[in-house]
């Protein structure tokens, strides 16, 4: 099988290196029946993934403002994880 290699100057390689050097992912936590995964890219782009531990309903949201992300975390964790919700 042929190995693919990237030229260091190719746009794809540059994007890969940028993501590798500027992406942080944090440990999954369980809060009030919700599994929450939190990731940050370049300290300004926040990705939140919530999954109900009971219904497996998953909510994914992207934020550029930390305060908005915190407000949404509080909103989701206040919801009943046993029931489907519309977000």
C-alpha positions in Angstrom: 0.0 0.0 0.0 1.3 3.4 -1.0 1.9 5.9 1.8 0.5 9.4 1.2 2.8 12.2 2.2 2.1 15.9 2.5 4.4 18.7 1.2 4.9 21.1 4.1 3.8 23.9 1.9 0.6 22.4 0.7 -2.7 24.0 1.9 -3.8 20.7 3.3 -0.6 20.2 5.3 -0.7 23.8 6.6 -4.3 23.3 7.7 -3.4 20.0 9.5 -0.5 21.7 11.3 -2.6 24.7 12.3 -5.4 22.4 13.8 -2.8 20.2 15.5 -1.1 23.1 17.1 -4.2 25.2 18.0 -6.9 22.6 19.0 -7.6 21.6 22.6 -10.1 18.9 23.6 -11.1 18.4 27.3 -12.2 15.3 29.2 -15.8 14.3 28.8 -17.9 15.1 31.9 -21.3 13.9 33.0 -23.5 16.6 34.6 -27.2 16.2 35.5 -27.7 13.2 33.1 -25.8 15.0 30.2 -22.5 13.9 28.8 -20.7 17.1 27.8 -17.6 17.3 25.5 -15.9 20.6 25.2 -13.3 21.6 22.5 -11.5 24.9 21.7 -9.8 26.0 18.6 -7.5 29.0 18.7 -8.9 30.0 22.1 -11.9 31.7 20.4 -13.9 28.9 18.7 -15.8 26.7 21.2 -17.5 23.5 20.2 -19.9 21.9 22.7 -21.4 18.4 22.3 -24.2 17.3 24.7 -25.6 13.8 24.8 -28.4 12.7 27.1 -27.3 9.6 29.0 -30.9 8.3 29.0 -32.3 9.1 25.5 -29.0 9.5 23.6 -30.3 12.8 22.1 -27.3 14.8 21.0 -27.1 18.6 20.7 -24.0 20.2 19.0 -23.4 23.9 19.2 -20.5 26.2 18.1 -19.7 29.5 19.9 -17.3 32.3 19.4 -18.2 33.9 22.8 -17.3 32.1 26.0 -20.2 33.7 28.0 -22.7 32.5 25.4 -21.2 29.0 25.7 -21.5 29.0 29.5 -25.1 30.2 29.3 -25.9 27.4 26.9 -24.2 24.8 29.1 -26.4 26.1 32.0 -29.5 25.9 29.8 -28.9 22.3 28.7 -27.9 21.0 32.1 -31.2 22.4 33.5 -33.2 20.4 31.0 -34.7 17.0 31.9 -32.3 14.4 30.3 -35.1 11.8 30.4 -37.2 13.6 27.8 -36.6 14.6 24.2 -36.3 18.3 23.8 -36.4 20.8 20.9 -33.5 23.1 20.7 
